[in-house]
Amino acid sequence: MNNEQTIEIQDVKSTRNLLMFLLPSLVGVFLFMTPVSVNDTLTIPVAVLAKGLLGQMDSLGVALVTFVIVASAVMTLVTKLAKPAVILNHPFANNLLNVTPLWAATRVMGAVFVLLTFFSVGPEAVHSGDTGGLVLNDLAPLLFCVFLFAGLFLPLLVNFGLLEMVGTLMTKLMRPVFNLPGRSAVDCFASWVGDGSVGVLMTSKQYEQGHYTEREAAVIGTTFSIVSITFSLVVIGTVGLEAYFLPFLATVCLSGIVCAIVVPRLPPLSNKKDQFVNGQSRTGDEEVIPAGENSFSYGYKLALARASKIKSAGDVAREGVHNAIDMIFGVLPVVMAIGTAGLIVAEYTPLFSILGAPFVPLLELLQIPEASAASQTMVVGFADMFLPAILAEGINSDVTRFVIAALSVTQLIYMSEIGALLLGSKVPVKLWELCVIFLLRTLVALPVIALMAHLIF
């Protein structure tokens, strides 16, 4: 630790800094990481707020999402073609709207899809209830509400010292096991008890702020933005095995840990550079504990030092608003475009059935009944996480349905939400890399899940 860092954490013990660390951080932990039971469903307060707003909006939610996606595309085109100075000279607006041609085209595609779906015109393959209708009516309004509240309140969780404290405490676990900073444990827990989209948002912002390297952000975004407990309940219920939820949860956790250890050590994740967004390389762990300190005392000092940097409530509120706008206008069009396109491929082409055929010998080797029927679900989860569970409803074997349900949750990267969110965020991953990571997670998790299924049944 250099002298500048030493000075930075000296003389930070004050009542003001302690309260600035504790109060916002506790509120953030409550909102994002505290499980609450609502109508016999385990969730978190941010999700409760999001679903409450969604209920209040009713059918207006779909119209609002349509407007947002179209407005994002129109403003992006105006920025790219007319290059107005009022946008280009404003850092936030320029970052939001002056995107690459590929992302501009994606936003335009999202706008076309959302208009065709909203007005139910054009090819049925685009606006049917299994493709564009699913994304627009069921997914996008909920994501809008989640992004709104998660974006507004995220600074409470990340700006007041909690990540510095947790990061220092968790380094001894996260570094040797996963080769990640300790603070990544917060991303994981927020996803698990809340929603994977929250984890993606946290990871993206931490990468932009220089806390994660390119490799770390890519690994965390594709490995630790895991499916929430709520989603897991829905999936196991869809295949009719609610009574096995706890063994199912244990299986998902075990297979997820194995994937988190193995997959980041393979290409393409292992090829990512250990350098920050500013191009500088990581020269050491930011949570290295100096001599004379323990994990708690040093983490506490770092947390107070971080809290001492907060000078204005207005700055924090402004960052929250920017977070929300960035996700709503930047990510929703991508979800609409890529999610709809993926579902069209899944519903109207035999591509995923063809891609699933090579899994038949592996499933037979693992002694999974009805291997041929199960093989069709192996790759279809790349389009949407619920598709494997829906296709599994016609399978008789409990073992096979259990394997399909657990694998669909563990595969993690599905293009109707998490995959599209990753591509729309600042997390440095490409579409082809997500395809490879999805297949690697499938191959690594499947034997673990099959073993657990045989032990359970």
N, C-alpha and C positions, 0 to 999 in steps of 0.2 A: 504493500500500500504506500503510495507516494505522499509527500508532505501536504499537497493540495487536498487530498482525500482526508488526511488526518485533521487538517484545519476545518474541513467541511463538517465533521461530526463532533467537533469540540463545542462546548458551551451551548448545547442545544437543550439541556434539561431545564425546562421552565414549565410553569403551569399552563401557559398559553399553548406551547407546543404539544404538551401531553393531551390536553383537551382537543386540540386540532387533529391529533392522531387518533384518539379513541372515539370521539363522538361520530364523525363522518364514517370511519371504518366500521364501527358497530352497526350503523344504519345500513351501510353497504352489505355487510355480512348478513344482516336480517333480510334485506331485499333479494339478494342473489343466491344465498347459500343456506338459508334456514328452511328445512322441509316443514310444510304445513299441510294439514289434511282438510280438504274442501270437498264435500259431498263424497266422502270415502275415497278420494283420490289424493295421492301424495304429490305436492307441487311446491312452488316457491312463490313468495309475495309478488315478484315482478310478473310472473306468469298469471297470477290472480288478477293483477291490475290490467294486464294485456287482454285477458279473456273478458274481464268486466267491461272494458272499453269496446271490445268487439261486440259484446251483447247489446250495448247501447247504440252502436252504429247500425246494427241490423243490416239491411240490404244496402245502406249507404256505403258500407265498407268496400263493396265490390266497385261501385262507381268511383270512390275516392282513389282506390288502387289504380283503376284504369286511367284516371286523370294524371296521377303521379307518373306512371310509366310513360304515357304519351308526352307529358310535359318534359320529362327527362330526355327523351329522344329528340324532341323539337329544340330544346335549349342546347343540347349537345351539337346538333346539326348547325344551328345558328353560330355557335362558338367556333366550330371547325371551318365553316364556309365564310362567315362575315368577319370573324376575329374581332369582336367589339372590345375596345380598350377597357370598358368598365368591368368586364369579366377577366380579361387577361391580366389586368393590373391588380386584381384582388386575389391574394394567395389562396384563400379557401375556395372561391368560385372557380378559379383557374384549375385547381387540383380536381374539383368535382366534375367540371364540364369539358375541359380541354384534354380529353383522353385520347388514346391511340386509335387509329382507324379501325382496328379489329373490334375494340370495345364500343366504338361509336356504331359500327354495323350491328353489333349484338344488341345494343339498346334500341336501334331502329327495328330489328327483328322482333324484339320483345313488344314494341309498340304495335306492330302489325298483328302479332298473335293476340294481343289483349283486345284490340279493336274488333277483330274477327270473332273472338270468343264472346265479348261483351254484347255484341249485336247479333250473335248467332248467324253469321253470314259466311259465305265462302265454303271451303272444303270441310266436311264434317270431321275429318281426321284431326283438324286443328281445334275446333271448338267443342268437340264431344265431351261428355262428362268424365271420360276416362283419360283425357289428355289436357287440352287447354282449360276446359271447364273445371277439372280437378285442381289445377294450379291456381286459377283465378278465384274460384268460389270457395275452396277449402283451405288453401295454403297461404296465398298472398295476403288476404286481410289479416290473418293471425300474425304473419311475419311483420306486417306494417305496425301492428300494435306492440309486438315484442321489441322491434327496433326502436320504436318511439320511447318506451319506458327504459329499456336497457341502455340506449344511447344517452338519455338524459341523466340516468343515475350511475352510469359506469364510473365517472370520475370519483365517486365516493369510495369505490372499491380499489381503484388503482392510483389515486393521486395523493393520498394522505398518509402513506407509510405502511399500509397493511402488506403489500407485496414485498417490501423490503424486509419486514419482520418474518413473514412466512418463508420467504426465499432463503433467508439465512438459516432458519430452523430446518428446512427440508433439503438443504444442499447435500447433506450426508447420505440421503436416500436417493434423490433424483440424479445426482452426478454419477455415482458409481453404477447404478442400475440402468438408467436411461440416457446418461450423458447429456442432461438438460439442467438448466438453472432451477433452483428450488422453487422460484416463484411460479413455474409452470404447473405446480400442484394445484394452485388456485384455479387456473383455467380448467383443469380436469374436474375438480370438485363442482365448480359452477355449472359445467355441462351436465354432470351426472345427476345432480339434484334439480337442475333447472332445465336447460335446453342447449343443444349443441350449437345453435346459432349464437348464443351468448359467448361460448368458448371461442368461436371463430372471431367474433367482434373483439374480445379481449386480446386474443393472439395478434390480430392485425394491428391494434393500437399499440401494443407493447413493442412490436417490430418497428412501427413507424417512430416510436419514441426512443429507439436505440437500446432497448433492453434485451432483445433477442437477435441473434445472427440469422442470416438467410437459412442456414441448415436448421437451427433451433425452431424458427417460426414455421418452416415447412413440416418438420417432424411433429410439433405440437398441434398444428392445425389439422394434420391428417391422421393423428394418432390419439390425441387427448380431447378433441372436441367431440366427445362420445355421446351416444344417444341417451336421452334422459330416462329416468326411472318411469316417468309417465308414458313415454313412447314404448318402453319395454312392456309395460302392462297391457297396452293396446295390442301389441304384436302377439304376445302369448295368448291373449284373449281371442284374437282373430283365428288362431289355429285350434281353439277349443281346449287349451291345456292350462287354464287358470289355476288349477289345483297344484300345478308344479312350478308356481312362480318363483319361490325361493331357490329351488335347485336350478331353475333357469337363470336366475340372477347370478348365482354362484358360477355357473358355466360361462356366462357372458363375461364376468369379471376375470376368470382364469384365462379364457382365450384372448381377451383384450390385453392382459398383461403380457402374455407370450408374444402377441403381435407387436406390442410396444417395445419389447426387448429385441426381437428378431428383425422386423421389417426396416427400421431406420438404419440398420447395419448393412442393408443391401441397396444397390442402385434402384431408383434414382435418388433416394433420400441421402444415401451415403456420399453421393457426388456433389451435394450442395456445399457451397463455400461457407466457412465459418467467419463471415465478415458481416458487419452491420450495414444498415441502409445507407450510411454515409460513405461506404467503401472501406472503412477501417476494419482490420482483423481483430478478432478476440485474442488478447494476449494472456488472459487469465480469467478465473471465475470471479464475477463481480461480488460474490458472497464469500470470498476467502476470509477466514476469521484471523485477525492479527494476534500476535503473541499477547498474553495477558488478558484475553477476552474469551468468553464462552459464547455459544450460539445465541443464547437468549440475550445476554447483555449487549452484544454487538448488534444483533438484530434490532433491539430496542433503540439503540443510539441511531442506527440508520433510519429507523421509522421516524424518530423525532426530527432528524435532519431533513428528511423529505417533507414532513409537515411544516417545518419552519419556512419552507420556500413558498407556501401558499400565502399570498398577500391580499388577494381580492376574491370575494365571493362571486363577483361579476365575471371574473376570468374563468372560474370553475363552471359557472352556469353556461357561459358562452361555449366552452369546450363540450359540454353535454349536448347543447343544441346542435353544434357542428357534427358530433357523433351521430345523432339521430338523423339529420339531413343527409349525411354521407351514406349511411346504410339504406335509408328509404329511397333516395333518388339514384344511388349508385348500384345497389344490389338487387332491388326488386325487379328492374328490367331484365337483369341477367337471369334471375330465377325464372321469370316468365319465358324468356327465350330458350334457355338451355333445358329447363324442366319440361316444357311443352315438347320440344324437339325429341328429347329422350323418351318421353312417354309415347310419342307417335311411333318411334322405332320399335318400342316394346309391344305396342298394341297392333300395329298394322304390318309388321314385317316379321319374317322367321329368324331374324338375325340372332336374337338372344337364345333361341332354341338350338340354332346351329352352333353358336359359341359354347353352349352348355353340354353338347354331345360328348366332348372329350372328358367330361367329368364322370361319365358312366362307369368306366373301369375303376376309377378311384373310389367311387361310392360303393361299388361291388366289393372292392378290396377291403373297405372299412365295414362291410357287412350291413349296409344301410338298405332296408327293404324298399321296393319300388324305385330302384335306382334310376330307371329311365325317366319316370315322371319327375323325380327329384332333380335330375340334371337340368331341367328347363328353368329351375328357380335359381341356379347357381350364379348366373351372370345378370339376370333380369333386375336384381337389386341395385345395379349401377344406375338404372333409370329412376327407380323410386323404392324406398325401403319397404313399403307395404305390399308391393307387387308379389314378392315371394310368398308372403303369408296368405294373400288372396288366392294364388295358384295352388297353395298347399291344402286348401279346403277340400279338394277332391281326392286327397290321399288318405288311405285308411290307417296306415301304420302310425302309432303314437311316436315311435322312435324317429321316424322320418320327418314328421311334422315338427317335432322338437328340434331336430337338427336344422331344419330349414329356418325356423323362427330364430334360433340362437345365432345362426350364421348371418341372417339378414341384418341383425342388430350389430354384430361384430364387424361386418364388412365396412360399415361406417360411411363410406363415400357414396352417396346417392345423389344423382344430378338434379332431382327436383327440389333439393334444399341444400344440404351440406356441401356437395360438390360445386353447385352454382354459387353458393356463398363464398367458398374459397376462391373461386375464379374471379368473383366480383370484388373481393377484398384485396388488401395489399400483401397478403401472404404469398410468397414467391413460388407458386406452383403453376404448371401448365396442364392443359387437358390431357395430353398423352401421358404425363406423369401420374395424374390421378387414375387413369386406366390401369397402368402398371401396378400402382400401389393397391388398388382395389383387388386385382388378381392375386398379388402377393399375400394380402391379408386373407383372402379366401383360402389359398393353399396352406397357409400356416395355421389358420384357425380351425379348418375342417377336421383334421385328425384329433385335435383336442376336444372339440365339441362331440365328435362321434364317440370317443372314449367315455366322456361323461354321460352321454345318452345311454350307452350300453350299461353303465354302472347304475344309472337311475331307474331304467326300465328293466 
